[in-house]
Amino acid sequence: MSKQSQIHSTINQWKERGGNLWDMLEKFQNIPITNSDDAVAIVNALNSLSFEDKSNDTEEIYQVSDACRILVTFFQQADSQEVFNIFVNQGLSQLRRIFTYLVNQPDSKNEINLLMFILRLLAEYRQEEDARLIAKIARSGFQSNNHMWENILHAFTVEHPYCDIVINTLAVPLPKDFLGIVYLDVVNDLVRNGFIKKHPFDTESGIEYLRELFLSKTNFSYAHSAAASLPFLTSFHREGLIQLAKQHIDPYVHMESAWAMATIGDYSGVELLKKMAVDARYSNLACQYLKGLGCGNKIPTIVFDDDFKAMVEASDWLDHPQEYGKVPDEISLYDTRALYWPPTDDERKVWLFKYIYKGDKDVEASWGFVMVGGSTTFSLFGEYHADFKAEDVYGVHCVWELEVNEDARMPESRNAKAGLAILRQYNPSF
């Protein structure tokens, strides 16, 4: 029996015997649905769900809610035209029914994740009725700070046949809170792609909205979104905002505004990007902007230097969300040399970069090293001592890489002395 037919069978079992449908169907999540019988069974199960008259039965409410969640999830797993058509013609009406009922309940906040997920699905299925529903809900300010709006509104690309319904409905007055930022990002893309001729923020109220984003001391990413709109505003409105963007303290806002200036023919934008390109912390992004502007030949030659590229790699590693999640305040070359590197059993050039975070609301003050050129780029947070020499750092990293590789040469404990001993076996003058 196929996985798809098992869904149908499980739903029938639930109808006959009851139970927790989430627990029964959870194993089928993320499995493509190609069987039309499964699609019909999912739609019929949704049709059988009712939240009404269960206000005094908490356990039953939870069971209905769980069943609804798992069934709705399957709408994103349609993997055949037949299944897609069944969901469109028979299933979306059930999603609308459930959404409309829940959103009008006094305790609708208990089902916010489900409600927002349904809106996301309705957006992705690209039906006119749903575009109008989403526009209406967004216009009401429903959950205006919910980050799910990003997934919902970004479905309205140039390929969405009813994109204009949502965009035009939200244009006046402009949405507030996070919803307004998402709307700004979406219309920036649409104007850039020629879908919209006049930017919805190119009005007196829109310019004031953008101005406030540039002046905000928090949420610098919002100012970045504002900067992305600059090339698409009339020059009368744009001039003052460009000055605010250039004065902003966030480097990413500077780069976006530099791109904007270059886009409208202001060569100083290219010069600013060239300056940012030689800062290892921002080099990759600055070079992407230059290439996008057709100015790849303006990229400074130092960017192609091996030492500089290694520093860029170290900074990017620190910036990864699973590490520090932001570039360091300072990064500098601490040491580089050619070594026989035991974890890879070959001779190679390796680098150590020292970084410093001065500390703020996001990151505690700290310092350390990133090693580039071994079997992997890495920093052993908390394992460096102030009196460490470069050789000590290489030693600790050598032992760590041997441990990761489960190499028989790894010592019993990870420390600089043990690593130095191993390195000196292969590099006598080390």
N, C-alpha and C positions, 0 to 999 in steps of 0.2 A: 504494500500500500504506500503511495507516494506521500510526501510531506504535505502537499496541498490537500489531498483528500482527507488527511488526518485532521485538518482544521475543520472541515465540514463535519466529520464524524464526532469530533470533540464538542462542537457547538450543539449537535443533536443530543449528545449525552447530557450536556448541561441543561438543555431544555427539559429533558425527561427526569433527571435526578436532582437538578439543582447543584449548588456548590459555588465555589469562588472561581469565576470565569478567568480572572487574571492569572491565578495560579495554574489553571488548566491550559491556557493558551500562551503563557509567557515564553515557552520554549520555541514557539514559532516566530518570535520577533526577529526581524532582519532577514527572514527568508522570503525571496521573491514570490509573489502570488501570480500564477499564470492560469490557474484552474478556475473556470467560470462558476463552477458549483461552489467553490470556496467563497468567491465574491458574493454570490447570492446569499449564501448562508450568513456571511458577515452582515450584510445589509438587513436581512430578516431579523437577525439577533438584535441589531440596533433598534429596529422598528418595535421589537417587543419590550424594550426598556422604557420604564416610566418612573420619573422622580416624584410624580404627583401622589398625594395621599400617603406619603411615607415620612411625614415630618416628625412623627412620634416614635419612629422605629430606626434608631441610630445605626444598628447593625445592618439593616436592610439597605439603608441609604448608602453605607460604605460599599456594600456588595454591588449595588447598581452603579455606583460611581466607578468602582474598579473595572466592572464589566465594560462600561462605556469607554474608559481610557484605553483598554487593550484593543477593543474593536476599532476605535478611531485610529489607533496606531497603524492598523493594517492598510489604511488608505494611502500611506506613503510607500507601500511595498508593491503596488500594482506594477506588473512586469509583462503585460500583454495588452494589446489594444482591446481585446474582448473584456478583460477585467476592468480596464480603464473606463470603457463605455458603461459597464454595469454600475460602477461607482458614480459616474457622472449622472446617468439617467435615473438611478434608483437610490443611490447612497447619499448624495449631497443634500437632498431634501431632509434626510434624517439628521445630518450634521446641523443644518439650519434650525430644525425643530428643537434639537437639544440645546443649541446655543441660545436661541431666543427665549426658551423657558428659563434656563439657568441664569442668564444675564439680568433677568427681571426679578430675581429672587432677592429678598433682603440679605440673605447670607451668601450671596454670589461670590464673595471674597474667598470662600472655602474651595471654590472650583476655578480659581483664576488660571492656573496652569492649563487646565483642560480647555477653558474658554479661549485662551490665547493660541493654544495649539490648533483648535478648530479653525480659528481665523487664518492661521498660517496655511492649513490644508486648503481652505476655500480659496485663498489667494493663488496657490499653486495650481489649482484645477481650472483657473482662467475662465470663469463663467460671468456673464454680465450681471446677473442677479447678485452674485457674491461680491463683485467689485462695488456695487452700490451699497451692499450691506456693510462692507469694510469701511467704505468712505463715510457712511453714516455713523458707525461706531467710533471711528477716529475723530470725526468732527465733534462728537459729544465729549471728547476728552477722556474716554474710558481708559483707565490704566495708563495714563500718559507718560508715566516714568518706568513702565515695564519694558525691559530690554528685548522682549519678544517682538516688539514692533519692528525691530531691525530686520528680522527674518520675514515678517509679514509684508512690509512696504517694499523691501528689496525684490520681492517677486514681481513688482510692477515695473518691469524693464521695457525697453522699446519693443520687445517681442510679445508683450502681453497685449492682447487685442482690446482690452478695456482699461488700459493704463490711464488714459485721459480722464476717465470718470473720477478716479481717486485723486489725481493731481489737481484737477480743476476744482473739485469739491473742497479741498483743503487749502486752496490758495488764499481765500479771504474769509475770515481772518486767519493768519498763519497759526499753525498748531504751537502749543507751548510745551515746555519740559523736554524730556528725551525724545518724545514723538516728534517735536519740531526739528530736532537735530537730524533725526533719521530722514524726515521729509526733505530737509536741506540737502543731505547727501544724495538722495534719490533724484531730486530735480537737478542737482549739479551734473550728475551722469547723463540725464536726459537732455539737458541743454548742450552738453559737450558732444553728444551723439546726434544733434540736430533734430531731436524729436520735439523739443519746445523752442519756440523762437524768442520769447521774452521770459526772462527769469522771474519766477513768482516773487522773489525777494527784492526785485529792482523797483521798489516803491518806497515812499517815505517811511512807512511802518517797517518794511523789510530792512531798509538800511539801518534803522535804529536797532532792530533786532540783531543784525550782524555786528553793529558797533558794540552792543552790550557783550557779545560773545568775545570780542577782542579785548575788552576791558576786564573781563572776569579774571579773578585771581585763582580760580580753580578750573578743573575740566579743560585743560589746554587743548584736548582733542576737539572740543567744540570750536575753538578758534581756528583750528586746522581746517575744519569743515567750512568755516566762514571764508578763510583764505582761498579755498578751492572755487568759491563763487566769483571771485574778483574779475576774471577775464570776461565774464558774461553780464557785467553790470555796465550801465551807461557811464561814460567818463565823468559826468557831473557827480554821480553818486560814488564813483570808485575812488577818487583822489584821496579823500580823507581817510578812507578805510585802508588804503595801501600804506599810508603813514603809520597808522596804528599797527598794522601787521609787521612793518619793518622794526617797530619799537618793541614788539612783543619779546618776552624773555625766553620763549620756548624755541629751540633750534628747528624743530619740525615745522613750526608755523613759519619761521623764516624761509625755509626751503620751499614750502608750498607757495608763499607769497612771491618768492623769487621766480618760481615757475610761472606764476600768474603774470608777473611783470614782463618776463621774456615772451610769453604768449601774445601780449599786446604790443610787442615790438620794443620794449624797454630793455636795452642790452645790459643794463646794470644788474638785471636779474641773472643773466648768464655769469657775470663776474662774481656774484654772491655764491652761486652754486659751485663755481670753480674753487672758491675759498673754502667752502664746506667739504669739497671733495678731498682736500688734503688733510682733513681732520679724520683720523681713522675711525672715530666713533660714528661718523655720519657719512663716510665716504661712499659706501655702497648705494645708499639712497640718493645722494647728490648726483652720482654718476648715472643712475637710472633716469633722473630728471633730465640731465643733459642729453642722454641718448634719445629720450622721448621728444625733446625739442629739436632733434636733428643736429645736435651740437656735440656728438661723440668725439669729434676731432679736437674739441676744446678741453677735454679731460687732461689735467696735468700729468706729466710723465711719471712723477713720483708714485702715482697710484699703481703703476705696473712693476714697481720695485718689490722684490721678494720679501724684504724685511717689512715693508709697509703692508703688503698683502697679509702677512702673518699677523701683524698687529690688528688689522681689520677683522681677521678671523677670531682673534682673542676677544675683541670688543663685542662682536656679534654673539659670541658664545655667552658672555656675561649678560647680554641684553635678552637672552632667551627667557620666555616666561617661566620655565622650570628652573632657572638659575636666579639671578638678581632681578630680571625682568626690566632692566633699564641699563643704559650705557653708564660706564663709570665716570666719575667727575674728573679723574685723571688716569691716564694709562701711558706707560713708557717702556721702551725696550730696556730690559735689565741685563740680558745676556743672550748671546747666540754663538753657536759653535757647531762644528761637524764632529759627530760621535759615532762609534759603533753602539747601536742601541739594542741591548739584549732582548727586550720584549718583541722586537720585529726582526732580530737577527740580521741586521744589515747596517751599513754606514749611512747616515743621513744628517741633514742639517736640522737642528732643533733651536727653539726660541723660548725664552722666558720673558713675560711681560708683567710688570708690577702695576697693580691697579689700586685706586683709592676711591672709596665712597665716603663723602664727608658727612652723610647722614641727613635724612629729612623724614617727612611723614611716611614715606614708602619704604625706605631702606635705612637700617641702622649703620652708623659709622663703622667702616671696616676697611681692611686692606688685605692683599694677598698676591698670589702669582697665578698666571695662566700659562701652561706649557702648550706650545704648538709644535707639531712636527713629529710627535711620537705616534703610537698606534691610534691615538685619539686626542683631540683637544680637550683639556680638562683643568679644573682648579680644585685642589683638595682643601676646601674651606676649613679653617680652624686648625690645620696641621703644620702651619709655618710659624717659626719663632723669629723674634726680632733680630737675633744674631745669625740667622741663616745666611750662608754664602750661596752663590749660584749652584755650586757643586752639591750642597745639601738639598736644595730644592730638586735638582735632577735625581738625586738619590731616592728621595721619597716617591717621586713620580715613577721611577723605574720599578720600585717594589710594588707600587699600586697596580701598574700595568701588568706585571707578572701575575699578581693575584687575580686580576680580571681574566687573564688568559689561562688561569689554572696551570701555570707553568711550573714544572718540577723544581726550578731554581728559586722559587719564591721562599724567602726566609720565614721563620715562625712569627715574627712580628714586623710591622711596618714602621721603619724609622730610617732616618737619613744615613746613619752609620752602616746599616746593613746594605742599603742601596749603593753607597759609595764603594763598598767592598766588591759588589758584583760588577759595577761599572769599571772598576780598576782592573778586573780580570781581563777585560776586553780592550781597555784603554789605559795602558800602563802609565802614561804621563798625566792622567786625569787628576 
